[in-house]
Amino acid sequence: MRNNKGFLKYPGLRLSVRLSTNLLISCVAANTPVPPALTKLRNDLEPFLNKDDPKWKLSGLVVKYANLQGQIQDGCLFGSDIITRTLELDREYISLAENMPSAWLYITTYLGEDSEGVLDRHFDTYADHHITQTWNVLRTMRILLNDIIRTYCSSRNSGITTDTIDFIAKEICATAPQYTGYEDATPKSKNRSEIQRLRCYTLLSPLYIAGLFASSTTRIKPWIVKQLRFMANEIGIRNANIVAEILERGDRTSPWDVYAILGSYAFAA
């Protein structure tokens, strides 16, 4: 990466950021730490980016997650050390969520009656789908972190972590109605533009992770399967049926295997 402004014009900058994102996701999927070359790429990019941008901050936390997973995979961390490090990183994700710029905040709407397309009678509305997607990446990473904690903590404390995962999964579910057309508790016209379908498509990966890790005592997974079927049959997103079938099989297919099926647009805008 050449460190000069002439090289980093907007198209080159955007491509370089996209490259760093794809490489980062590959590390996360493989449970490997971020290689020095990717760290250097990010360091070279940072002077040309807004360091306060929530998406950039989030990608930095994903780097920390990849490195943590790599250490666990390599046997460098054990037992209580894993829980301590994971809790510390989860608190960083919480801090990012709690300090989002006002333009990134969402509005929660409560319904007076049940709706098939709205879980627990409420949904959230975002300024645009890029913001929605960033929030959902944050949430999916928190689910993955809390699943690590649940794996290594005592059975006595696992219930608290399970409740946390269920809460986050419901937050992901609350992002769907704005894009599926249920935001007024009534399905919209089936005449969807390609842009609308793409925006809906970005829900598939977070919804899968929410349904995969949510506890079976909730109705989160059945609700998600139903929404995926709706996306497939009414909005025309064929891969939504594939994701629904994987969830229904219950074989706990890795989120990254599903990501490979869906493609990169399903994870990062």
N, C-alpha and C positions, 0 to 999 in steps of 0.2 A: 504494500500500500504506500503510494507516494504521498507525503505529507505536504500538499500544497493545494491552495484553493482552486487553481486552474484545473487540476485533475478532478476535484470533487464538485463538479457541476451537479445540478439536481438529479438528472438521470443516473449518473454514476453513483451519486450518494445513495439514491433509492435502491439501486441494484446491490450496492455493497451492504446496505442494511438488511436487504432481503437475504443475501448470501449468509450473513452472520446469523440471521434468525434460523435459516434452514440447517446450518451446521450445528447450531445450539440444540435444535430439536432432535437432530440425529444423535447427539451426545446423550440427551435425556432418554431417548428411546433405547439406547444401547447400555444404559447404566454406566457410562464412562465419564470421567472428568473432562472438563474442557481443555483441549490441547493448547499449548503456548501460542500457536499460530492464530487461533481464534481469539485468544486474549489480546494479542497484538493488534488484530484487525479491529476489535472493539475499541482499544485504546487510540488507534489512529482515527477512528470515526468520531469519537466523542467530542473533539474540539469543534466539529462542524454541525453538531446536533444540539438541541435544547436538552440539557442534562436534567431539567425539571419535568420533561415530558413523561407522563405516567407510563407510557409504553416502553420508553427506554429504561426507566427505573425498574419496571417489571422484568424486562429482559435481564437486567443485572441480577435480580433475585433468582431468576431461572438458572443463571450461571451457577449461583451458589447451590441451588438444588442439585444440578448435575454433578457438581464436585462432591457434594455430600453423598449422593447415591454411589458415585464412583468409589469413595472411601469405604462405604459399607460393603459394596460388592467385592472390593479387594481385601476385605478383612482388616482394615485399619482401625475400625471402630467397633466397639462391643457394648452390649447391654445398656447400662445407664448412660454411657457416653453418647450412644445413638439417640436416646430419648432427649437428653439435654440439648444436643446440637440441633435436633429437629424442632424442638420447642422454641429455641432461640430464633431459628429461621422462620418458623410460622409466625412469631411475633413481628418479624420484619414485614411479612406479607400483610398482617393485620394493620400495622402502622401505615403502610402505603394506602390501604383501603380507607383508613380513617382520615387521611390527609389528602384525599383527592381534591383537585381544583373544583370550584363551584360549577364550572361548565361540564364537569364529568359526573356530577351527581344525578341520580335518577329520581323519578316521582312514582310513588306507590299509590295505586288505585284499589279501593276496596269495593267489592260487589255486595249487593244486598241479597243475592241468591246464588245457588250453585250454578256453575257452568262447566260443561264437559272440557272446554279448552283452557280452563283456569284452575290451577291447583289451590285449594284452601282459600278460595274467594278473594284472592288479591294477585296483582301483577305489577310489574315495574316498566316504566317507559323511559327510554334513553334518547339523547339528542341525535345520535346516529348509530349505525350498526358497528362502526369501528370502536366506539366507546363501549358498546355492549360486549363486543368480542374481547376487548382488553379486560373488562371486569370478569368475564367468564374464564379467561385464561388464568387470572389470579385465583379464581375460585377452584378451578380444576387442580391447580398446583397445591392449594391448601388441602384439598381432599387427599391428594397423593401423600402429602406430608403427614396428615393425620392418620392415614392408613399405616404409614411406617410406625408412628407412635403406637397405634393400636396393636401392631404386630409384636412390638417389643415390650409393651408395658404389661403389668400384672392384670389378670382377669378382673380383679377388683376395681381397677381404674379404667378398664377398657370401655365401660359404659359411657363415661363422660366423653371420650373421643368419638364413640359411635354417635352420640347426640350431636356433636359438633359437625360430623360428616353429614348427617341427615339435615341439619340446619343449612349448611352450605349447598347441599343438593337441591333443597327447596328454593334457595336464592337463584340457582340456575334455572329451575323450572319457571320461576317468575319472569324470566327474560323472554320466554317463548311467545306469549300471547301478542305482543306488539308486532311480531313478524308473521305469525301464523294467521292473523286476522281475527283473533278472538278478543282484542283489547276492549271491545264494547260488549263482550259476552255474546256476540252474534257473528257467525262466520261471514266474512266478506265475499265479494264476487270471486269466482274461480278464475277470472281473467287476470292472471298474474304476469307481470313483466319478467324478463330474464333477470333484471337487477333484483327484483323482489325475491325470486327463487334463490339467487346467490346469497342474499342476506339470510334467508332461512337456512340455507345449506350450512352456514357457519355455526348453527345451533347443534348440528348432529354430533360432533365430537364431545362438547361439554354435556349434552344430554345423555350420551352413552356413559360417560364417566359418572355422572350423577346416578344413573340407574344401576350401574355396576356396583358401586360402593355403598349405596343407601341400604339401610337395614331392611330385611324382609318383613319386618313388622309394620312398616309404613306402606302407604299406597303409591309411593314415588315411582317405583319401577313400572307397575301396571299403567300408571298415568302417562309416563314417558313413552311406553310402547304404543299407547293409543295415539299420542301426538305424532309419533313417527309414522304410523299408518296413515294418519290424516295428511301429513306432508307428502307422502308417496301418492296417495289416491286423489287428493284434492288440489295439491299444489304442483304435482308433477316431478317430485324429487325421488327418483327411483332408488337411489342409495339409502334413502330413509327406510325402505323395506328391508334392506340387507342388515342395517343396524338393528332394526326391531327384531329380526329373526335371530341375530346373535344374542341379544339380550334375553329373548325368550328361551333359547337353548340352555342358558344358564351354565355354560362351560367356562365362564369368566375369561373370555378372550382378552388378551392384553390390550389396553387402550391404544398402544402404539401399533399393533396389528390392524386395529380398526382405522387408525390415522392413516396407515399406508393405503388402505382401501379408499379412503375419502380424499386423500391428497392434501397438499399443504394449505390450500385456501380454507380448509376446515378448521385450521388452528390459529393462523395469524394473518390478519388483513394487511 
